[in-house]
Structures are given as structure tokens and as C-alpha cells.
Amino acid sequence: MPFATLLSYIYYTIHNLFGKKWYIIEGNIGCGKTTLIRQLKAREDFEVIEEPVEVWKSIINEDGDNILGMFYKESKKYAYIFQTIVFKTRMMALEHKQSKPVRFSERSIWTDKNIFSKNCYEIGFMNTIEKNTYDIWFNWLESKITRKPDGIIYLRADPEICFNRVQKRDRSEEATVSIEYLKNVHDKHEDWLNKDKMYGDIPIYVIDNTYEPSRAFEKVQEIIRCDGFWNYLLSFFGEKNE
């Protein structure tokens, strides 16, 4: 039996034994998530839930300006309402039943809690009343979530590199994104995902995506294989990493 076929057999056997897996992909704007997601979507056994950017862009005012673009242009005015709709649309995207062995979500509600809403408050885009209101309804709704992800995959990249990538892809909504903003977001990711190996009981996997973004796909597959094999070993001791 060819080695690749053997690996595939082990992979599917593990998932049949231990059920479906769900991983969250985190990282700064311009860190390489789009490239990785495009590669993940090419796999028939992977389900990918992208950020609902098109939904955000469909929420427009009478002049045709969308909520994402307005947040970047007038952050202090639109930060709270944007974070509110972001939470709602992320939850909506997860409502359908997982049909494939592995599901990936581009960012999560925990991104907003630990990165974007926190950053908005610290740099003055959200006031204290808005932050406290956000925290109350976030914590209550989070407590209703019964399934937690099996892992968080953090694509780590230098903010200067992220800024260059953002400039090159030239998305209209990102035209006002500054290097200072990306540095703030990077620092928040570092505090959240690059100091500990766990977020609560959720494992954190860090991939350096600064100089070789093409290798992220390979590294993600390694993470899934190792995670599955670890569960397989634990089963012999009457334990299971769920």
C-alpha cells in the first residue's frame, strides 16, 4: 500500500472513530488567510466557512456605502454597530449542520472579543458604555454555545508584511487601513494566541506565515493528522480530547 494511501486511510479511520473536527483560523488582516482558505476549499473532505464579508458589504446606506467600509472610514461612529453585526453574522454562518469530516471557520466570535472589540475600546473607537453593553450580551450568548472548536490555528505574520499585502490586493474597503492599526491588531493576537498553548481548553497552533505563506496548507494538514493521532492514543487510556 502506498504511503500516501496509508496516511489517508489512517486519517479517515481516526475521524470515523472520533467524529467531526472544527478548527478556527485566526490572524491579522493580510496574514495569508485568503490564500490558505482557497487551498482548504479545494479539498472535498474540508468544509470552509469564510468570514461573511459579502453580508457586511450588503448592508448599505442611502448612498450605497456599506457597513464594513464605513467602519474603516468612521471607526468611532460605526465600531459598536459593526461589532454587533459581525457577531450575529458569524453565528448565522455556523447554524447549518457540519457535513464533512473537518470544518474550518475564518475567524470567530472570540476574535471579536479578544482582538477587534478590545482594540476598538482601547484606541477610543468604542466608549465605556458601548464596551460594557457589548460584554454583557457577548458573555450571555457565549454561554449558550454548546460546542467549542477543536483547535485555533493562528497564522502569525509581521504587521509590515501584512500591510504590504493589503496594499497590493487593493480592496476598496481596506483603503484606509493603516500600519498603526495593523500593529495594534498584531499585538492583540500575540497577547491572545502566542503566549499560551491553550485558550481555556482549546489547543492553539501557531504557524509562522510571514515569509512562506504557501506552506501554511501543508502545516495545517500536519496539525489535523497529529491532533487525530493524539485522540487515537488517548482512547487506549479511556480518555478523549473533545
Helices and strands as residue ranges (DSSP letters): H 3-18, E 21-27, H 33-41, E 46-49, H 53-58, H 67-73, H 75-93, E 102-106, H 109-111, I 112-116, H 117-122, H 128-142, E 151-156, H 159-169, G 172-174, H 179-193, E 198-199, E 202-208, G 213-215, H 216-235
